[in-house]
């Protein structure tokens, strides 16, 4: 079993989820994947248009599975399926 650590090897304590993901705090992505299940992550990827076969491992949340670049770009494209909070 491999220990998952953050890229810089440091623990920052309690930080907002958005910051944790923006800063690639790997332990957070793994923890979330374990809580919701790998199946949910794979299902969301499919709903965003990822058709490349993905490995059913928690490390897929860190990018351990290769994905077609066009599929990945389209998954990040604005979509009416996903709404973002308005900032006023």
mmCIF file as gemmi writes it, N, C-alpha and C atoms, coordinates in Angstrom:
data_model
loop_
_atom_site.group_PDB
_atom_site.id
_atom_site.type_symbol
_atom_site.label_atom_id
_atom_site.label_alt_id
_atom_site.label_comp_id
_atom_site.label_asym_id
_atom_site.label_entity_id
_atom_site.label_seq_id
_atom_site.pdbx_PDB_ins_code
_atom_site.Cartn_x
_atom_site.Cartn_y
_atom_site.Cartn_z
_atom_site.occupancy
_atom_site.B_iso_or_equiv
_atom_site.pdbx_formal_charge
_atom_site.auth_seq_id
_atom_site.auth_asym_id
_atom_site.pdbx_PDB_model_num
ATOM 1 N N . UNK Axp A 1 ? 0.845 -1.182 0 1 0 ? 1 A 1
ATOM 2 C CA . UNK Axp A 1 ? 0 0 0 1 0 ? 1 A 1
ATOM 3 C C . UNK Axp A 1 ? 0.885 1.238 0 1 0 ? 1 A 1
ATOM 4 N N . UNK Axp A 2 ? 0.574 2.193 -0.863 1 0 ? 2 A 1
ATOM 5 C CA . UNK Axp A 2 ? 1.351 3.421 -0.962 1 0 ? 2 A 1
ATOM 6 C C . UNK Axp A 2 ? 0.695 4.507 -0.13 1 0 ? 2 A 1
ATOM 7 N N . UNK Axp A 3 ? 1.508 5.243 0.601 1 0 ? 3 A 1
ATOM 8 C CA . UNK Axp A 3 ? 1.016 6.359 1.397 1 0 ? 3 A 1
ATOM 9 C C . UNK Axp A 3 ? 0.832 7.562 0.493 1 0 ? 3 A 1
ATOM 10 N N . UNK Axp A 4 ? -0.33 8.197 0.52 1 0 ? 4 A 1
ATOM 11 C CA . UNK Axp A 4 ? -0.6 9.386 -0.285 1 0 ? 4 A 1
ATOM 12 C C . UNK Axp A 4 ? -0.184 10.604 0.518 1 0 ? 4 A 1
ATOM 13 N N . UNK Axp A 5 ? 0.619 11.443 -0.088 1 0 ? 5 A 1
ATOM 14 C CA . UNK Axp A 5 ? 1.028 12.675 0.593 1 0 ? 5 A 1
ATOM 15 C C . UNK Axp A 5 ? 0.869 13.847 -0.361 1 0 ? 5 A 1
ATOM 16 N N . UNK Axp A 6 ? 0.935 15.022 0.178 1 0 ? 6 A 1
ATOM 17 C CA . UNK Axp A 6 ? 0.859 16.228 -0.631 1 0 ? 6 A 1
ATOM 18 C C . UNK Axp A 6 ? 2.184 16.432 -1.352 1 0 ? 6 A 1
ATOM 19 N N . UNK Axp A 7 ? 2.133 17.115 -2.48 1 0 ? 7 A 1
ATOM 20 C CA . UNK Axp A 7 ? 3.306 17.314 -3.331 1 0 ? 7 A 1
ATOM 21 C C . UNK Axp A 7 ? 4.489 17.884 -2.548 1 0 ? 7 A 1
ATOM 22 N N . UNK Axp A 8 ? 4.215 18.878 -1.711 1 0 ? 8 A 1
ATOM 23 C CA . UNK Axp A 8 ? 5.298 19.519 -0.971 1 0 ? 8 A 1
ATOM 24 C C . UNK Axp A 8 ? 5.626 18.806 0.344 1 0 ? 8 A 1
ATOM 25 N N . UNK Axp A 9 ? 4.888 17.733 0.647 1 0 ? 9 A 1
ATOM 26 C CA . UNK Axp A 9 ? 5.159 16.967 1.85 1 0 ? 9 A 1
ATOM 27 C C . UNK Axp A 9 ? 4.721 17.638 3.139 1 0 ? 9 A 1
ATOM 28 N N . UNK Axp A 10 ? 4.014 18.766 3.053 1 0 ? 10 A 1
ATOM 29 C CA . UNK Axp A 10 ? 3.61 19.498 4.249 1 0 ? 10 A 1
ATOM 30 C C . UNK Axp A 10 ? 2.116 19.324 4.527 1 0 ? 10 A 1
ATOM 31 N N . UNK Axp A 11 ? 1.771 19.409 5.79 1 0 ? 11 A 1
ATOM 32 C CA . UNK Axp A 11 ? 0.381 19.403 6.221 1 0 ? 11 A 1
ATOM 33 C C . UNK Axp A 11 ? 0.022 20.82 6.627 1 0 ? 11 A 1
ATOM 34 N N . UNK Axp A 12 ? -1.046 21.379 6.04 1 0 ? 12 A 1
ATOM 35 C CA . UNK Axp A 12 ? -1.425 22.765 6.303 1 0 ? 12 A 1
ATOM 36 C C . UNK Axp A 12 ? -2.527 22.906 7.338 1 0 ? 12 A 1
ATOM 37 N N . UNK Axp A 13 ? -2.998 21.805 7.884 1 0 ? 13 A 1
ATOM 38 C CA . UNK Axp A 13 ? -4.092 21.896 8.835 1 0 ? 13 A 1
ATOM 39 C C . UNK Axp A 13 ? -5.415 22.092 8.116 1 0 ? 13 A 1
ATOM 40 N N . UNK Axp A 14 ? -6.391 22.609 8.827 1 0 ? 14 A 1
ATOM 41 C CA . UNK Axp A 14 ? -7.73 22.82 8.267 1 0 ? 14 A 1
ATOM 42 C C . UNK Axp A 14 ? -7.708 23.991 7.287 1 0 ? 14 A 1
ATOM 43 N N . UNK Axp A 15 ? -8.048 23.704 6.029 1 0 ? 15 A 1
ATOM 44 C CA . UNK Axp A 15 ? -8.163 24.752 5.023 1 0 ? 15 A 1
ATOM 45 C C . UNK Axp A 15 ? -9.44 24.493 4.234 1 0 ? 15 A 1
ATOM 46 N N . UNK Axp A 16 ? -10.007 25.52 3.594 1 0 ? 16 A 1
ATOM 47 C CA . UNK Axp A 16 ? -11.233 25.321 2.817 1 0 ? 16 A 1
ATOM 48 C C . UNK Axp A 16 ? -11.011 24.311 1.684 1 0 ? 16 A 1
ATOM 49 N N . UNK Axp A 17 ? -12.049 23.564 1.364 1 0 ? 17 A 1
ATOM 50 C CA . UNK Axp A 17 ? -11.976 22.549 0.322 1 0 ? 17 A 1
ATOM 51 C C . UNK Axp A 17 ? -11.494 23.139 -0.997 1 0 ? 17 A 1
ATOM 52 N N . UNK Axp A 18 ? -12.033 24.275 -1.366 1 0 ? 18 A 1
ATOM 53 C CA . UNK Axp A 18 ? -11.653 24.911 -2.635 1 0 ? 18 A 1
ATOM 54 C C . UNK Axp A 18 ? -10.143 25.158 -2.677 1 0 ? 18 A 1
ATOM 55 N N . UNK Axp A 19 ? -9.583 25.657 -1.586 1 0 ? 19 A 1
ATOM 56 C CA . UNK Axp A 19 ? -8.142 25.919 -1.519 1 0 ? 19 A 1
ATOM 57 C C . UNK Axp A 19 ? -7.361 24.609 -1.574 1 0 ? 19 A 1
ATOM 58 N N . UNK Axp A 20 ? -7.857 23.603 -0.876 1 0 ? 20 A 1
ATOM 59 C CA . UNK Axp A 20 ? -7.172 22.308 -0.852 1 0 ? 20 A 1
ATOM 60 C C . UNK Axp A 20 ? -7.057 21.725 -2.251 1 0 ? 20 A 1
ATOM 61 N N . UNK Axp A 21 ? -8.132 21.79 -3.018 1 0 ? 21 A 1
ATOM 62 C CA . UNK Axp A 21 ? -8.102 21.257 -4.378 1 0 ? 21 A 1
ATOM 63 C C . UNK Axp A 21 ? -7.274 22.139 -5.302 1 0 ? 21 A 1
ATOM 64 N N . UNK Axp A 22 ? -7.371 23.454 -5.151 1 0 ? 22 A 1
ATOM 65 C CA . UNK Axp A 22 ? -6.592 24.381 -5.981 1 0 ? 22 A 1
ATOM 66 C C . UNK Axp A 22 ? -5.097 24.198 -5.742 1 0 ? 22 A 1
ATOM 67 N N . UNK Axp A 23 ? -4.717 23.867 -4.517 1 0 ? 23 A 1
ATOM 68 C CA . UNK Axp A 23 ? -3.308 23.69 -4.173 1 0 ? 23 A 1
ATOM 69 C C . UNK Axp A 23 ? -2.842 22.24 -4.324 1 0 ? 23 A 1
ATOM 70 N N . UNK Axp A 24 ? -3.674 21.413 -4.939 1 0 ? 24 A 1
ATOM 71 C CA . UNK Axp A 24 ? -3.343 19.996 -5.154 1 0 ? 24 A 1
ATOM 72 C C . UNK Axp A 24 ? -2.967 19.279 -3.867 1 0 ? 24 A 1
ATOM 73 N N . UNK Axp A 25 ? -3.761 19.483 -2.825 1 0 ? 25 A 1
ATOM 74 C CA . UNK Axp A 25 ? -3.552 18.751 -1.578 1 0 ? 25 A 1
ATOM 75 C C . UNK Axp A 25 ? -4.087 17.339 -1.807 1 0 ? 25 A 1
ATOM 76 N N . UNK Axp A 26 ? -3.225 16.44 -2.249 1 0 ? 26 A 1
ATOM 77 C CA . UNK Axp A 26 ? -3.621 15.103 -2.683 1 0 ? 26 A 1
ATOM 78 C C . UNK Axp A 26 ? -4.408 14.329 -1.636 1 0 ? 26 A 1
ATOM 79 N N . UNK Axp A 27 ? -4.036 14.474 -0.395 1 0 ? 27 A 1
ATOM 80 C CA . UNK Axp A 27 ? -4.711 13.734 0.668 1 0 ? 27 A 1
ATOM 81 C C . UNK Axp A 27 ? -6.195 14.075 0.705 1 0 ? 27 A 1
ATOM 82 N N . UNK Axp A 28 ? -6.558 15.307 0.396 1 0 ? 28 A 1
ATOM 83 C CA . UNK Axp A 28 ? -7.96 15.727 0.394 1 0 ? 28 A 1
ATOM 84 C C . UNK Axp A 28 ? -8.72 15.044 -0.74 1 0 ? 28 A 1
ATOM 85 N N . UNK Axp A 29 ? -8.145 15.041 -1.943 1 0 ? 29 A 1
ATOM 86 C CA . UNK Axp A 29 ? -8.805 14.394 -3.084 1 0 ? 29 A 1
ATOM 87 C C . UNK Axp A 29 ? -9.012 12.905 -2.828 1 0 ? 29 A 1
ATOM 88 N N . UNK Axp A 30 ? -8.03 12.26 -2.231 1 0 ? 30 A 1
ATOM 89 C CA . UNK Axp A 30 ? -8.15 10.838 -1.905 1 0 ? 30 A 1
ATOM 90 C C . UNK Axp A 30 ? -9.225 10.619 -0.845 1 0 ? 30 A 1
ATOM 91 N N . UNK Axp A 31 ? -9.23 11.45 0.183 1 0 ? 31 A 1
ATOM 92 C CA . UNK Axp A 31 ? -10.218 11.312 1.253 1 0 ? 31 A 1
ATOM 93 C C . UNK Axp A 31 ? -11.638 11.47 0.699 1 0 ? 31 A 1
ATOM 94 N N . UNK Axp A 32 ? -11.85 12.485 -0.139 1 0 ? 32 A 1
ATOM 95 C CA . UNK Axp A 32 ? -13.176 12.7 -0.732 1 0 ? 32 A 1
ATOM 96 C C . UNK Axp A 32 ? -13.58 11.493 -1.563 1 0 ? 32 A 1
ATOM 97 N N . UNK Axp A 33 ? -12.664 10.985 -2.371 1 0 ? 33 A 1
ATOM 98 C CA . UNK Axp A 33 ? -12.964 9.817 -3.212 1 0 ? 33 A 1
ATOM 99 C C . UNK Axp A 33 ? -13.33 8.612 -2.363 1 0 ? 33 A 1
ATOM 100 N N . UNK Axp A 34 ? -12.628 8.422 -1.26 1 0 ? 34 A 1
ATOM 101 C CA . UNK Axp A 34 ? -12.964 7.306 -0.373 1 0 ? 34 A 1
ATOM 102 C C . UNK Axp A 34 ? -14.335 7.494 0.262 1 0 ? 34 A 1
ATOM 103 N N . UNK Axp A 35 ? -14.703 8.728 0.578 1 0 ? 35 A 1
ATOM 104 C CA . UNK Axp A 35 ? -15.994 8.995 1.217 1 0 ? 35 A 1
ATOM 105 C C . UNK Axp A 35 ? -17.166 8.781 0.261 1 0 ? 35 A 1
ATOM 106 N N . UNK Axp A 36 ? -17.04 9.255 -0.982 1 0 ? 36 A 1
ATOM 107 C CA . UNK Axp A 36 ? -18.155 9.153 -1.929 1 0 ? 36 A 1
ATOM 108 C C . UNK Axp A 36 ? -18.096 7.896 -2.779 1 0 ? 36 A 1
ATOM 109 N N . UNK Axp A 37 ? -16.934 7.257 -2.812 1 0 ? 37 A 1
ATOM 110 C CA . UNK Axp A 37 ? -16.764 6.036 -3.586 1 0 ? 37 A 1
ATOM 111 C C . UNK Axp A 37 ? -16.212 6.309 -4.98 1 0 ? 37 A 1
ATOM 112 N N . UNK Axp A 38 ? -15.324 5.436 -5.405 1 0 ? 38 A 1
ATOM 113 C CA . UNK Axp A 38 ? -14.706 5.574 -6.72 1 0 ? 38 A 1
ATOM 114 C C . UNK Axp A 38 ? -15.772 5.524 -7.811 1 0 ? 38 A 1
ATOM 115 N N . UNK Axp A 39 ? -16.792 4.719 -7.604 1 0 ? 39 A 1
ATOM 116 C CA . UNK Axp A 39 ? -17.863 4.612 -8.591 1 0 ? 39 A 1
ATOM 117 C C . UNK Axp A 39 ? -18.527 5.949 -8.872 1 0 ? 39 A 1
ATOM 118 N N . UNK Axp A 40 ? -18.703 6.748 -7.835 1 0 ? 40 A 1
ATOM 119 C CA . UNK Axp A 40 ? -19.306 8.076 -8.017 1 0 ? 40 A 1
ATOM 120 C C . UNK Axp A 40 ? -18.395 8.992 -8.829 1 0 ? 40 A 1
ATOM 121 N N . UNK Axp A 41 ? -17.1 8.898 -8.591 1 0 ? 41 A 1
ATOM 122 C CA . UNK Axp A 41 ? -16.133 9.703 -9.352 1 0 ? 41 A 1
ATOM 123 C C . UNK Axp A 41 ? -16.167 9.301 -10.823 1 0 ? 41 A 1
ATOM 124 N N . UNK Axp A 42 ? -16.165 7.996 -11.076 1 0 ? 42 A 1
ATOM 125 C CA . UNK Axp A 42 ? -16.2 7.507 -12.457 1 0 ? 42 A 1
ATOM 126 C C . UNK Axp A 42 ? -17.507 7.892 -13.142 1 0 ? 42 A 1
ATOM 127 N N . UNK Axp A 43 ? -18.603 7.815 -12.408 1 0 ? 43 A 1
ATOM 128 C CA . UNK Axp A 43 ? -19.909 8.188 -12.956 1 0 ? 43 A 1
ATOM 129 C C . UNK Axp A 43 ? -19.936 9.676 -13.319 1 0 ? 43 A 1
ATOM 130 N N . UNK Axp A 44 ? -19.377 10.531 -12.471 1 0 ? 44 A 1
ATOM 131 C CA . UNK Axp A 44 ? -19.326 11.96 -12.772 1 0 ? 44 A 1
ATOM 132 C C . UNK Axp A 44 ? -18.463 12.214 -13.996 1 0 ? 44 A 1
ATOM 133 N N . UNK Axp A 45 ? -17.344 11.528 -14.091 1 0 ? 45 A 1
ATOM 134 C CA . UNK Axp A 45 ? -16.482 11.681 -15.266 1 0 ? 45 A 1
ATOM 135 C C . UNK Axp A 45 ? -17.255 11.344 -16.532 1 0 ? 45 A 1
ATOM 136 N N . UNK Axp A 46 ? -18.006 10.257 -16.486 1 0 ? 46 A 1
ATOM 137 C CA . UNK Axp A 46 ? -18.818 9.867 -17.653 1 0 ? 46 A 1
ATOM 138 C C . UNK Axp A 46 ? -19.867 10.931 -17.978 1 0 ? 46 A 1
ATOM 139 N N . UNK Axp A 47 ? -20.495 11.489 -16.946 1 0 ? 47 A 1
ATOM 140 C CA . UNK Axp A 47 ? -21.531 12.506 -17.182 1 0 ? 47 A 1
ATOM 141 C C . UNK Axp A 47 ? -20.937 13.79 -17.758 1 0 ? 47 A 1
ATOM 142 N N . UNK Axp A 48 ? -19.637 14 -17.555 1 0 ? 48 A 1
ATOM 143 C CA . UNK Axp A 48 ? -18.96 15.175 -18.114 1 0 ? 48 A 1
ATOM 144 C C . UNK Axp A 48 ? -18.364 14.897 -19.492 1 0 ? 48 A 1
ATOM 145 N N . UNK Axp A 49 ? -18.59 13.685 -20.007 1 0 ? 49 A 1
ATOM 146 C CA . UNK Axp A 49 ? -18.162 13.369 -21.359 1 0 ? 49 A 1
ATOM 147 C C . UNK Axp A 49 ? -16.885 12.569 -21.488 1 0 ? 49 A 1
ATOM 148 N N . UNK Axp A 50 ? -16.326 12.117 -20.379 1 0 ? 50 A 1
ATOM 149 C CA . UNK Axp A 50 ? -15.112 11.291 -20.44 1 0 ? 50 A 1
ATOM 150 C C . UNK Axp A 50 ? -15.523 9.881 -20.854 1 0 ? 50 A 1
ATOM 151 N N . UNK Axp A 51 ? -15.038 9.427 -21.992 1 0 ? 51 A 1
ATOM 152 C CA . UNK Axp A 51 ? -15.36 8.087 -22.493 1 0 ? 51 A 1
ATOM 153 C C . UNK Axp A 51 ? -14.153 7.154 -22.433 1 0 ? 51 A 1
ATOM 154 N N . UNK Axp A 52 ? -12.963 7.713 -22.235 1 0 ? 52 A 1
ATOM 155 C CA . UNK Axp A 52 ? -11.758 6.91 -22.09 1 0 ? 52 A 1
ATOM 156 C C . UNK Axp A 52 ? -11.93 6 -20.873 1 0 ? 52 A 1
ATOM 157 N N . UNK Axp A 53 ? -11.561 4.718 -20.987 1 0 ? 53 A 1
ATOM 158 C CA . UNK Axp A 53 ? -11.664 3.832 -19.821 1 0 ? 53 A 1
ATOM 159 C C . UNK Axp A 53 ? -10.816 4.349 -18.654 1 0 ? 53 A 1
ATOM 160 N N . UNK Axp A 54 ? -11.408 4.41 -17.482 1 0 ? 54 A 1
ATOM 161 C CA . UNK Axp A 54 ? -10.725 4.879 -16.277 1 0 ? 54 A 1
ATOM 162 C C . UNK Axp A 54 ? -10.541 3.714 -15.316 1 0 ? 54 A 1
ATOM 163 N N . UNK Axp A 55 ? -9.418 3.718 -14.598 1 0 ? 55 A 1
ATOM 164 C CA . UNK Axp A 55 ? -9.15 2.674 -13.615 1 0 ? 55 A 1
ATOM 165 C C . UNK Axp A 55 ? -9.976 2.927 -12.35 1 0 ? 55 A 1
ATOM 166 N N . UNK Axp A 56 ? -10.577 1.892 -11.774 1 0 ? 56 A 1
ATOM 167 C CA . UNK Axp A 56 ? -11.396 2.055 -10.563 1 0 ? 56 A 1
ATOM 168 C C . UNK Axp A 56 ? -10.565 2.102 -9.28 1 0 ? 56 A 1
ATOM 169 N N . UNK Axp A 57 ? -9.617 3.013 -9.226 1 0 ? 57 A 1
ATOM 170 C CA . UNK Axp A 57 ? -8.75 3.183 -8.063 1 0 ? 57 A 1
ATOM 171 C C . UNK Axp A 57 ? -8.93 4.591 -7.503 1 0 ? 57 A 1
ATOM 172 N N . UNK Axp A 58 ? -8.744 4.757 -6.204 1 0 ? 58 A 1
ATOM 173 C CA . UNK Axp A 58 ? -8.874 6.1 -5.617 1 0 ? 58 A 1
ATOM 174 C C . UNK Axp A 58 ? -7.872 7.071 -6.224 1 0 ? 58 A 1
ATOM 175 N N . UNK Axp A 59 ? -6.731 6.583 -6.687 1 0 ? 59 A 1
ATOM 176 C CA . UNK Axp A 59 ? -5.725 7.464 -7.277 1 0 ? 59 A 1
ATOM 177 C C . UNK Axp A 59 ? -6.164 8.05 -8.617 1 0 ? 59 A 1
ATOM 178 N N . UNK Axp A 60 ? -7.251 7.548 -9.175 1 0 ? 60 A 1
ATOM 179 C CA . UNK Axp A 60 ? -7.809 8.157 -10.381 1 0 ? 60 A 1
ATOM 180 C C . UNK Axp A 60 ? -8.196 9.604 -10.097 1 0 ? 60 A 1
ATOM 181 N N . UNK Axp A 61 ? -8.565 9.902 -8.862 1 0 ? 61 A 1
ATOM 182 C CA . UNK Axp A 61 ? -8.892 11.281 -8.479 1 0 ? 61 A 1
ATOM 183 C C . UNK Axp A 61 ? -7.686 12.205 -8.578 1 0 ? 61 A 1
ATOM 184 N N . UNK Axp A 62 ? -6.49 11.624 -8.609 1 0 ? 62 A 1
ATOM 185 C CA . UNK Axp A 62 ? -5.262 12.414 -8.734 1 0 ? 62 A 1
ATOM 186 C C . UNK Axp A 62 ? -4.755 12.453 -10.171 1 0 ? 62 A 1
ATOM 187 N N . UNK Axp A 63 ? -5.468 11.787 -11.072 1 0 ? 63 A 1
ATOM 188 C CA . UNK Axp A 63 ? -5.042 11.773 -12.465 1 0 ? 63 A 1
ATOM 189 C C . UNK Axp A 63 ? -4.252 10.541 -12.845 1 0 ? 63 A 1
ATOM 190 N N . UNK Axp A 64 ? -4.427 9.45 -12.104 1 0 ? 64 A 1
ATOM 191 C CA . UNK Axp A 64 ? -3.665 8.234 -12.374 1 0 ? 64 A 1
ATOM 192 C C . UNK Axp A 64 ? -4.101 7.534 -13.662 1 0 ? 64 A 1
ATOM 193 N N . UNK Axp A 65 ? -5.276 7.843 -14.176 1 0 ? 65 A 1
ATOM 194 C CA . UNK Axp A 65 ? -5.745 7.258 -15.43 1 0 ? 65 A 1
ATOM 195 C C . UNK Axp A 65 ? -5.519 8.261 -16.558 1 0 ? 65 A 1
ATOM 196 N N . UNK Axp A 66 ? -5.038 7.764 -17.688 1 0 ? 66 A 1
ATOM 197 C CA . UNK Axp A 66 ? -4.866 8.639 -18.839 1 0 ? 66 A 1
ATOM 198 C C . UNK Axp A 66 ? -6.221 8.962 -19.432 1 0 ? 66 A 1
ATOM 199 N N . UNK Axp A 67 ? -6.376 10.202 -19.908 1 0 ? 67 A 1
ATOM 200 C CA . UNK Axp A 67 ? -7.638 10.645 -20.513 1 0 ? 67 A 1
ATOM 201 C C . UNK Axp A 67 ? -7.315 11.35 -21.824 1 0 ? 67 A 1
ATOM 202 N N . UNK Axp A 68 ? -8.14 11.128 -22.824 1 0 ? 68 A 1
ATOM 203 C CA . UNK Axp A 68 ? -8.012 11.815 -24.097 1 0 ? 68 A 1
ATOM 204 C C . UNK Axp A 68 ? -8.077 13.321 -23.856 1 0 ? 68 A 1
ATOM 205 N N . UNK Axp A 69 ? -7.14 14.085 -24.422 1 0 ? 69 A 1
ATOM 206 C CA . UNK Axp A 69 ? -7.043 15.512 -24.16 1 0 ? 69 A 1
ATOM 207 C C . UNK Axp A 69 ? -8.309 16.272 -24.572 1 0 ? 69 A 1
ATOM 208 N N . UNK Axp A 70 ? -8.89 15.925 -25.699 1 0 ? 70 A 1
ATOM 209 C CA . UNK Axp A 70 ? -10.114 16.597 -26.14 1 0 ? 70 A 1
ATOM 210 C C . UNK Axp A 70 ? -11.267 16.325 -25.177 1 0 ? 70 A 1
ATOM 211 N N . UNK Axp A 71 ? -11.383 15.102 -24.682 1 0 ? 71 A 1
ATOM 212 C CA . UNK Axp A 71 ? -12.41 14.789 -23.687 1 0 ? 71 A 1
ATOM 213 C C . UNK Axp A 71 ? -12.207 15.605 -22.42 1 0 ? 71 A 1
ATOM 214 N N . UNK Axp A 72 ? -10.957 15.724 -21.991 1 0 ? 72 A 1
ATOM 215 C CA . UNK Axp A 72 ? -10.657 16.483 -20.773 1 0 ? 72 A 1
ATOM 216 C C . UNK Axp A 72 ? -11.003 17.96 -20.952 1 0 ? 72 A 1
ATOM 217 N N . UNK Axp A 73 ? -10.628 18.523 -22.093 1 0 ? 73 A 1
ATOM 218 C CA . UNK Axp A 73 ? -10.938 19.931 -22.359 1 0 ? 73 A 1
ATOM 219 C C . UNK Axp A 73 ? -12.446 20.157 -22.4 1 0 ? 73 A 1
ATOM 220 N N . UNK Axp A 74 ? -13.172 19.259 -23.036 1 0 ? 74 A 1
ATOM 221 C CA . UNK Axp A 74 ? -14.634 19.385 -23.1 1 0 ? 74 A 1
ATOM 222 C C . UNK Axp A 74 ? -15.28 19.246 -21.729 1 0 ? 74 A 1
ATOM 223 N N . UNK Axp A 75 ? -14.691 18.424 -20.854 1 0 ? 75 A 1
ATOM 224 C CA . UNK Axp A 75 ? -15.235 18.26 -19.499 1 0 ? 75 A 1
ATOM 225 C C . UNK Axp A 75 ? -15.139 19.562 -18.71 1 0 ? 75 A 1
ATOM 226 N N . UNK Axp A 76 ? -14.12 20.38 -18.998 1 0 ? 76 A 1
ATOM 227 C CA . UNK Axp A 76 ? -13.94 21.646 -18.298 1 0 ? 76 A 1
ATOM 228 C C . UNK Axp A 76 ? -14.708 22.796 -18.949 1 0 ? 76 A 1
ATOM 229 N N . UNK Axp A 77 ? -15.239 22.572 -20.129 1 0 ? 77 A 1
ATOM 230 C CA . UNK Axp A 77 ? -15.964 23.629 -20.851 1 0 ? 77 A 1
ATOM 231 C C . UNK Axp A 77 ? -17.224 24.016 -20.082 1 0 ? 77 A 1
ATOM 232 N N . UNK Axp A 78 ? -17.613 25.293 -20.16 1 0 ? 78 A 1
ATOM 233 C CA . UNK Axp A 78 ? -18.859 25.714 -19.5 1 0 ? 78 A 1
ATOM 234 C C . UNK Axp A 78 ? -20.047 24.907 -20.022 1 0 ? 78 A 1
ATOM 235 N N . UNK Axp A 79 ? -20.919 24.572 -19.115 1 0 ? 79 A 1
ATOM 236 C CA . UNK Axp A 79 ? -22.061 23.755 -19.47 1 0 ? 79 A 1
ATOM 237 C C . UNK Axp A 79 ? -23.262 24.158 -18.622 1 0 ? 79 A 1
ATOM 238 N N . UNK Axp A 80 ? -24.462 24.126 -19.207 1 0 ? 80 A 1
ATOM 239 C CA . UNK Axp A 80 ? -25.642 24.43 -18.401 1 0 ? 80 A 1
ATOM 240 C C . UNK Axp A 80 ? -25.919 23.351 -17.348 1 0 ? 80 A 1
ATOM 241 N N . UNK Axp A 81 ? -25.261 22.191 -17.466 1 0 ? 81 A 1
ATOM 242 C CA . UNK Axp A 81 ? -25.447 21.111 -16.486 1 0 ? 81 A 1
ATOM 243 C C . UNK Axp A 81 ? -24.838 21.459 -15.141 1 0 ? 81 A 1
ATOM 244 N N . UNK Axp A 82 ? -23.816 22.309 -15.167 1 0 ? 82 A 1
ATOM 245 C CA . UNK Axp A 82 ? -23.097 22.647 -13.941 1 0 ? 82 A 1
ATOM 246 C C . UNK Axp A 82 ? -23.218 24.138 -13.732 1 0 ? 82 A 1
ATOM 247 N N . UNK Axp A 83 ? -23.737 24.531 -12.585 1 0 ? 83 A 1
ATOM 248 C CA . UNK Axp A 83 ? -23.855 25.953 -12.313 1 0 ? 83 A 1
ATOM 249 C C . UNK Axp A 83 ? -22.813 26.366 -11.299 1 0 ? 83 A 1
ATOM 250 N N . UNK Axp A 84 ? -22.366 27.6 -11.422 1 0 ? 84 A 1
ATOM 251 C CA . UNK Axp A 84 ? -21.407 28.117 -10.456 1 0 ? 84 A 1
ATOM 252 C C . UNK Axp A 84 ? -22.063 29.254 -9.702 1 0 ? 84 A 1
ATOM 253 N N . UNK Axp A 85 ? -21.619 29.473 -8.481 1 0 ? 85 A 1
ATOM 254 C CA . UNK Axp A 85 ? -22.222 30.555 -7.692 1 0 ? 85 A 1
ATOM 255 C C . UNK Axp A 85 ? -21.91 31.906 -8.316 1 0 ? 85 A 1
ATOM 256 N N . UNK Axp A 86 ? -22.888 32.796 -8.297 1 0 ? 86 A 1
ATOM 257 C CA . UNK Axp A 86 ? -22.644 34.133 -8.835 1 0 ? 86 A 1
ATOM 258 C C . UNK Axp A 86 ? -21.915 34.957 -7.796 1 0 ? 86 A 1
ATOM 259 N N . UNK Axp A 87 ? -21.016 35.758 -8.266 1 0 ? 87 A 1
ATOM 260 C CA . UNK Axp A 87 ? -20.236 36.614 -7.377 1 0 ? 87 A 1
ATOM 261 C C . UNK Axp A 87 ? -20.669 38.054 -7.601 1 0 ? 87 A 1
ATOM 262 N N . UNK Axp A 88 ? -21.422 38.59 -6.653 1 0 ? 88 A 1
ATOM 263 C CA . UNK Axp A 88 ? -21.899 39.973 -6.768 1 0 ? 88 A 1
ATOM 264 C C . UNK Axp A 88 ? -21.329 40.832 -5.68 1 0 ? 88 A 1
